[in-house]
Amino acid sequence: MPTHKLLLLAGDGIGPEVMAEVKRLVAWMNAHGMGTFEYDEGLVGGSAYDAHGKAIDEATMAKAQACDAVIFGAVGGPKWDKVPYDVRPEAGLLRLRKDLGLFANIRPAICYPALADASSLKRDVVDGLDIVIIRELTGGVYFGEPKTITDLGNGQKRAVDTQVYDTYEIERISRVAFELARKRNNKVTSMEKRNVMKTGVLWNEVVQQVHAREFKDVTLEHQLADAGGMQLVRWPKQFDVIVTDNLFGDMLSDVAAMLTGSLGMLPSASLGEMDAKTRTRKAMYEPVHGSAPDIAGNGVANPIAMIASFAMALRYSFDRGKEADLIEKAIAAALDKGLRTADIKSEGCKLVGTREMGDAVIAEMERLTA
Ligand code: NAD
């Protein structure tokens, strides 16, 4: 059995607290013959800045390049609000995404039936929801040049961001979407603004070409990104896999996040290009939430998003779908028993802390494999 090498970057705030539960899960899996996982650890974000004045150092970047998967906690917090822009905590995250070439961000939005009442939408709209948003992560308006603020000299300034996409960027992200849809309900919805943006016209055209050439068996539909946002809150179960650019993906995935109730429940994966020889890809797995400075250090953070991010690593980096399913079933079972961290608590449920929720997930895995 191969040894899977992980790099754990817990980061700041609640990052180390929720990462502790992944470490315990990894130890449990090793002890129960469910793979051989080795891990190394490193600093990122504010904690890295405190240690060596950078949001991530070269030695940690080298470890990230060499491992099979990076498991990332969260970075940031008020303590570092005033540090210089290029060494702010988020710069560590952006460097990892950029240097590892992580162009595909995969965010499932799953609404566990036990939590349907935590959503701001009606139960029947979200109960059992299981959709995935695929966001292009390394291109578009966040990176396009020119990106400037110019003083016009008459008391006015002009800010410019540039939205830019090349064919190959749209091809590779749409392939990730079609391939994933084939393993799910076989439907992709592409969202862009082809009515007002040239990048939208090209996006639409290239997705259709990739579909016609390689994925005719998958159902493809297009929605304008604004209408898509509306449909996401109207009837989200119409979707299976949504593929969209960096900017729209940023917003649409946050909308989808709230369908499921709490940020503390949501995992994500960011994948790089498949290496044709080794059939592996660089990858990083992280919860959608941030470092939650308001609750950090209290042992009350919900570890489920972090644990579910590790489950995604099992599925996407290590081809261990069975073990990923087991973790997800264990999470659902712990919720069914009425255990809740503060962010998802509801009447009649038992309030637990980070450690107890981690314990409960492992206990359910014990039970499900007994
Ligand atoms: P946040 O996600 O940290 O917190 C938003 C709210 O959700 C808070 O009330 C928090 O207590 C709650 N929350 C988040 N995760 C939770 C969990 N696992 N369990 C229980 N409650 C949880 O977002 P924010 O407050 O906007 O940002 C805080 C810091 O995190 C900022 O410095 C921000 O820049 C950073 N941030 C980092 C990332 C990342 O590392 N990927 C993402 C978003 C924000």
Residues whose N, C-alpha, C, O or C-beta is under 5 A from the ligand:
A	BS01	NAD	G73 A74 V75 G76 G77 L263 G264 P287 V288 H289 G290 S291 A292 P293 D294 I295 V300 A301 N302 D343
